[in-house]
């Protein structure tokens, strides 16, 4: 097994990624190119690209210069749209707006025209931001730019050129609620769903958006889900789109850095919620963060921070670990170390849909910056993981 750890940015540039609770990802194209969009040291939005599997990276390309509070991205192919654009939503605390711009991975990485999603009045830490593209093509953004005062959702029917003044608001005006938008699976391909972590109720739910009725319908996923503020570490829930089976996968910690916590897993479509086998059951403590990937062969990979035996310290000194399921979440393989070095890891993201036989997880580290850890073994999906040996 071969590991690569690619350093993408120096210390300081990562903080806005989790303090603003924006859902970010690593993007892999069908050609195997990697993109990471992030907030840099100057609090600007930039992206870097690798054409050799993460061994080397381009110099950062500027997307936006300002004072960025939160950033969220979505890739067309995660919605089964072949256009190949990366859609970026970001909140600027200098002008107090939510802005949008695209990166065209199919056309020389050309940047689209920047547009305003929402013209606000105050943008501070403690909000949330997420973006997705419906299977029918509409873009949807949900955000809270000032910790519960200016909340809402917005839709674009022309790939971000213009934005509706607002659609129905799925927020609940709380200061710490967290959002994660995904495509929906109704016959109406413009429907989407929002995985909603209600901080005041300690509850995870799904809010399904009916585009034609402009309304959200909420269904509880699980209660007793104790959140942690994004300013401490983020995210502790994650999702991936299972295009082959017309459903979404969601993983979440029942509590963070807590004895007895579980890393839970669900399948969610537009009519059902099915809980699967826990990835981690009864944690010994000092665990949190999570990310999920679906490999090209259909296997699921779930990453998390902290060893299950409690021998590490969350967040100040933890490695990244993962487990594999080859049977759609019915069983999970042994805990396997992914990133050996222990750091103060404050954020964790992955490629939600992988085209190559590689594993990718991006973590932010207070002393180093962004680090992308990669397993570069093309035979990985066929390696026996039951013994914990690769």
QUIDA-V289012 format. One record per residue. PHI is phi in whole degrees, -180 to 180 (* if undefined). NEAR is the number of other C-alpha atoms within 8 Angstrom. Layout:
BEGIN
PHI:NEAR
PHI:NEAR
END
This chain:
BEGIN
*:6
-116:6
-108:8
-130:11
-119:8
-100:10
-90:10
-99:10
-156:12
-81:10
-58:12
105:9
-77:13
-88:17
-61:8
-66:13
-61:15
-104:17
-67:15
-92:16
53:17
-96:12
-81:12
-118:12
-149:12
-94:15
-108:10
-118:13
-89:9
-58:7
-79:6
92:11
-73:12
-111:13
-129:11
-128:10
-105:12
-153:11
-95:16
-92:12
-58:11
-89:7
64:13
-105:14
-95:14
-137:13
-136:12
-124:13
-136:10
-127:13
-107:10
-127:8
72:10
95:12
-69:8
-134:9
-134:10
-70:7
-66:5
-60:7
-105:7
-74:9
-104:10
-155:7
-111:8
-180:8
-129:10
-84:14
-98:16
-151:16
-142:21
-139:13
-135:15
-148:13
-115:11
-50:14
-69:9
-69:11
-106:12
64:8
-113:10
-87:6
-61:7
79:12
-92:11
-98:12
-102:13
-117:13
-118:15
-150:13
-107:14
-106:15
-82:12
-81:7
-105:7
64:13
-121:14
-100:14
-118:13
-136:13
-156:14
-115:12
-121:12
-94:13
-71:10
-96:8
-142:6
59:6
59:8
-63:8
-90:9
-78:8
-73:7
-73:8
-130:10
-98:11
-80:11
-147:9
-94:8
-98:11
-123:7
-147:9
-129:14
-135:10
-67:11
106:15
-89:17
-148:16
-155:19
-153:16
-140:18
-147:12
-122:14
-64:16
-61:12
-83:8
115:10
-68:13
-93:13
-131:13
-124:13
-125:15
-158:12
-135:14
-93:20
-144:13
58:15
107:13
-97:8
-111:10
-115:13
163:13
-141:13
-140:14
-132:12
-125:13
-97:10
-130:7
54:9
88:11
-67:8
-139:11
-128:12
-61:8
-54:6
-179:10
-110:10
-54:9
-93:8
-87:9
-76:8
-127:6
55:8
-108:10
-80:8
-123:12
-61:13
-126:11
-125:13
-150:12
-85:14
-145:14
-64:13
-96:16
-127:12
-70:7
-60:4
-78:8
-74:10
-90:11
-75:14
-134:14
-135:12
-122:12
-82:12
-120:12
-99:12
-86:12
-68:12
-72:6
-98:6
50:12
-136:14
-104:13
-139:13
-117:12
-110:13
-96:13
-97:13
-93:11
-64:10
-69:4
-95:5
52:9
-148:8
-112:10
-120:8
-102:8
-133:7
-69:9
-95:9
-162:8
-100:9
68:7
-99:11
-86:10
-80:11
-126:9
-59:9
-62:13
-68:11
-84:9
-164:15
-166:14
-100:13
-109:13
-141:11
-155:12
-150:12
-144:12
-93:14
-94:10
-63:9
-64:4
-120:5
52:9
-161:12
-116:12
-108:12
-131:12
-126:14
-161:11
-82:15
-72:12
-162:12
-118:14
55:10
-139:11
-60:9
85:9
-69:16
-120:13
-98:12
-102:14
-144:14
-136:11
-104:12
-132:12
-123:11
-88:8
-132:5
-133:6
-130:9
-123:7
-85:8
-110:10
-64:10
-60:9
-75:11
-123:10
-116:9
56:8
-56:15
-81:11
116:12
61:18
-132:15
177:13
59:15
-162:17
-154:16
-136:15
-129:13
-111:13
-78:13
-61:10
-89:5
94:7
-71:13
-107:13
-120:12
-119:12
-104:12
-159:13
-105:14
100:15
-76:13
-66:11
-79:7
78:12
-81:7
-111:10
-123:10
-86:13
-97:11
-71:8
-154:11
-133:16
-95:15
-108:13
-127:14
-149:12
-132:13
-118:12
-120:13
-101:10
-131:7
56:8
88:11
-71:8
-138:9
-126:11
-74:10
-69:10
-65:8
-125:9
-72:9
-106:10
-116:9
-69:7
-72:6
-96:8
-135:12
-81:12
-93:15
-117:13
-151:13
-147:15
-138:12
-142:12
-81:13
-69:15
-132:12
-102:13
-100:11
-102:9
-85:13
-138:11
-113:8
-133:11
-144:14
-109:12
-126:12
-101:13
-129:15
-59:12
-90:7
-121:11
117:15
-85:14
-130:14
-102:14
-99:13
-136:12
-95:12
-106:12
-98:9
-65:8
-90:7
-50:9
-61:8
-104:5
-81:7
-72:8
-103:10
-61:7
-88:6
75:10
-120:7
-124:7
END
